[in-house]
Amino acid sequence: MKQFKTLLFAFFIVTQISFSQVRIVRELDNNWKFQKGDFENAFQTNFADSKWQTVTVPHDWAIYGPFDKEIDKQSVAIVQNGETAASEKTGRTGSLPHVGTAWYRNKFTVSAAEKSKKVILLFEGAMSEPQIYLNGKKVGEWAYGYSYFYFDITDFITAGENTLAVKLTNKEFASRWYPGAGLYRKVSLIIKNKESIDQWGTSVTTPFISKDEAKVNIKTKASGENGYLVTTIFDANGQKVSSDKVTTKFGNEFDQNIKVQNPKLWSPETPYLYKAVSQWFVGSELKDEVTTRFGIRDIKYEANKGFSLNGEIRKFKGVCLHHDLGPLGTAVNVAALRRQLTILKDMGCNAIRSSHNMPSLEQLELCDEMGFMFLAESFDEWAKPKVENGYNRFFEQYAEKDIVNLVHATRNHPSIVMWSSGNEVPDQWGDEGVKRAKWLQEIFHREDPTRPVTVGMDQVKATMESGFGALLDIPGLNYRVHLYEEAFKKFPQGFILGSETASTVSSRGIYKFPVVQAKDKQYPDFQCSSYDLEACSWSNVPDEDFVLQDDKPWVIGEFVWTGFDYLGEPTPYDEKWPSRSSYFGINDLAGLPKDRFYLYKSRWNKSEKTLHILPHWNWEGREGQVTPVFVYTNYDSAELFVNGKSMGIQKKNNTTPQNRYRLMWMDVKYEPGTVKVVALDKDGKAVAEEEIHTAGKAYKIVLDPDRKTIKADGKDLSYVTVSIVDEKGIPCPNAVNQLQFKVTGKGTYRAACNGDATSLELFHLPTMKAFSGKAVVLVQSLKEAGNIELTVSAKGLKTAAVTLNSSN
Ligand code: GAL
């Protein structure tokens, strides 16, 4: 059990110093008992759970597999994909055993002194339909697996041992992707005084900002009378900036305006964070203390100007992300989230959309710190179903409560610049849907008057007719590049957001011939080509979005589907077993970059030069055959050489979207050896070069950890990229050797992933095939610090080992 204690700082308010603990936040992470199945009496205190599995939370019960074609097999026509006849979809929700009922039980102790306090039980997500029991009594329930929710359990708690039991139920036909299963986000106990600040009771906004000063408005809800609230703002170095004391409450809310001189503004480039410490005194006794991290920043969305942050017009260079973390499943992990964001930052990405549900609080904290703008989404369905057992079952009863909790729990994150009330909801059709769109948007406005609301719309024509699109703060178009102009004319807002773009499909390191643009293209190996010319019938290749982003000042940016591959939705192989994860990612399921990473990087990352050659150059059997070479670069032109022979100079031009954004040599004939690209400046002078080589026989393994030193907290992860190379160290792009992993010392083997969407190997077993010459191994720390050694071996290859280190 982990305990965070809020202590008073000596330098702070010296007179009141007591070092008393006014609030305890205890994460319930260890010693959970878990069992799949339904048990009539599992809610009872004396239920015998000693034979149940002991797990830590966050936990995803389904990620350990096995993959099975029959799990949640859906015989449906996916209407929003334009299908009219039902067909069998096997990997749609990942083919992992997430369907069914399971129980978690946890025993925790509360002292007699704590028993006299107010106790809150907080869940940051529970998949799904949680029923919560404490000491044999039902505390409450929720429905949506992505919601944050809490209960006041003061009347249920006893001094001494308490037994918490949680029942979760996942129905089949409830999702369009892998939803995960279980207590996959944090569970905490909050023990505080009866007179205290409400859960999610602070709201910080920055309604006025100039160079010299910012007005920070802080609203604080607290229970108890005859007291006063002191709010003190600290800068990022912990220096006190200003403080304010207030005695008047309106209802249960204090309202303060505090001046910050020479404010440092939050932006993706300068993610500067302040802290507001709220202290609630009754009489003169400190009753509660809450710290809220916030940023000072200004957002505006204006007709014909677009979006501006701190007065500067900019576009969203965003990606959509599902919540699963590949081989970890949905169990939230800070190291995994940070790695994703690090990769995206390197690509020049500046925004994330949590498609199509509430993000983890950990992800928002990282976005605040690392500098990403955030589109926080809520629902994939309203009242009308996309899948039989989807959110439509809960909409009427829960939609308002779910939005209120989303806003209250996350509104102080400066990263959030926009809400979304829905994605491609079938309610885009019909009058009721227009009313629902208005209703939901008004709930967001009521709870947070500072941020606009969007809906990702795919039925753009219908929403033009019905008024649905016109009423939204931000009209979001999903795909439909051909309708942007018309939507801009018809909708009154004066700008359009590419709320979801591209849905280009590719498999890392796989290239198909002939190289032609295609929709819904399938191949016998169930892979997609990395020439990045294949998309779905409803979607498009990246370059078509780039044209709109670059030529239309009223397009305020895009959120590419998706930043990383995710479990489930293996389009275009929805009907093909064993495809079980997506092909849409710019990075694969292991987080390894596909070629598309460099296409986006060449546009988005202005501080680095990109010069990336594709395909690989190991095409035994293709000698003399046309094997086009593409270069993704922010240089305007380049000359290509194969074994020293020039293939000519290519220059970006406006003849087609591809010619505008890629350099392409379509007639190159394959011969083994070296492909070299030389980038040229305006005067034709060589300014940079890059080469790739044909690899010889696979010879050895090379290991490359993303972090050599990790925290000894039992949670932190090092992601070690495993590459198979030849004797000279050239990567072998076709290697598929079966790898064996062994971890010794102060760490454990956690999982591996190779990015192959058709692989049925289980992530948590210490062996996996390489895919396109690579795989990634996740090594987890223990709570004890020290050295950790990872050894990777494969038959016929030289073994490799790397020593990592964990510290406190
Ligand atoms: C969109 C949808 C996404 C995903 C994507 C695949 O229409 O919003 O959730 O299904 O298509 O292209």
Residues whose N, C-alpha, C, O or C-beta is under 5 A from the ligand:
A	BS01	GAL	E424 S503
